[in-house]
């Protein structure tokens, strides 16, 4: 019999150690198989529940999954009478209630065992000798505290799974840890009670709102005796209650791979939407001819642009080559000088050349001495000028031009 108990513990721990929300259905089925084989009497059933609750304390992040597993066992245990020949199952008329009593009894034993999280002899080892290594002492204190907080989490999750009642929560936990029952109230006790409210406060609020009011006020009245951290813990519970029992800051919880994938895709979609909204908003990036464009666009214009250097279409108004009173200070305003135009780095279209020729014909026909000077563009006009009009060069020309521009001769 002893050997069978060892085998039961070993197999069940190997199954429960793989618990995740995504594998819950598989683990629940495997646990039921263990029950069918080993739960030949009530004592073996106690061991099964003990191992499950022990994992819930050691891994509180999956506390809700282990409580859910207990609920699953409670619901399916009566069906075992049809597939097994265990006499204690066949003779029990209310097997679900029996299972629930076992869970409550073992949870109460765990609470009593881990309640004393700060014993007086905490600085002594198993042999009664004083622990000299401070790191070893800190590890021991942390382990006792975590076990106590794990029991608090377990009780809250069992209440969510409807395996314990609100009466157990308020009278069995809160009354036991708060004065006058507890004359040595500590900050760890208050932290543990806050953990209970954090895990099952919403459900308690729905069924026992008066109890929540009563014990939350007690927590606030006792918290001022302790450190700032303890006060903040109680204030967070009060804030959660006003926010439909939701954390102000998002906390990590156990999730399936599908839930993690969905959250990741939502975050990526929000980032993409935010990025597009930033580009299209007032003052955003891009080539704007009106207001907006922002500082980055101004810099890009001054430097000749970034990324896509030139537009697909040539804008005759944007790169105008003719001014009535040409001012050298305006050169390069849009990132292009006469050298850019001469080297044909800006794609000129035939339609632009025709427009330029028509404009030169119009100005020349007026015969005005104050006609505008034209920038040198590296090509001859197609309409009026002939051999009587020569290009200027650096050494001077017959037209007196040495600045790289050409001048038409008027009046013969």
C-alpha angles and dihedrals in degrees: 000000000000091000090052091054090053091051091048093053093046096050095043093049090050089056099042093046088071095057117144130147089251094053096043097107093050093046092047090054092048091049090053089052088054090052092050091054104036108024093090092139141011093264092061090047089054090055092051092052091044092056093047093050091045091058090049090058096044094046105033092168086072093039092117090054094052091046088050089051090055089051089050092052091048092053096046100037095086089057091062090078088074096052105031137051100220106142098210090057093048093048097048111092094191106035095160092057091047090053091049092052090052090052093049093047094050092045090053090051090051091050092052091046097051099031093092094069094157109041121180092243094051090121092060125087127222091278093053094253122135115258107239098181108085093201091055090049092050091051091052092050092047092050093052091047094048092049090053093048089047090057090050090052091047093052091050093049092047088055090052088051089051094241095119128035132235088253090063090050097049103033100027098042113017097038091046094053101038128070138299089035092042110050093176099055112176136187089254090059091054091046090053092051090049087053089056092052090045093055103038105012094112094056092043089052091054095051107023109023092154091056090051090052092049099049096038089057089050091052091051093049093053099038094074089070092066140057127301091258091060091050090051091052091056092044090053091055090051090049092048090053092053089048096054090268094298125136117249087219119045113250127200116252135175109284139173122248090252091055092048090049092049092050091049092051091048091052092049091049091051091049091049092048091048092050093051091045090053093052094048099042127099109286092014129136125287137073108305124173094192130045120324126039092125132223094303092058090051090054091046091053092050092050097045096263133286131250105001100035101194134029120247092244129044113241110214093194094047095051099033112176098192126068128172091222107021113210120195090211089070093057113117093013090135097036099268130096132191089270089060090054095045092053088052091236088144111064107240118202128215090244090059092051091052092050091050092050092050091050092050091050091052095050094045092050091058091064092212118159090215095057114144124268117239128220119246107255102176097254139074124252115256098220123046116001121093138159091309088072114067134184121253120234139189094269095053130262141226088266091055095244121138101155097083095261129113124227128204120232113234128193097024 
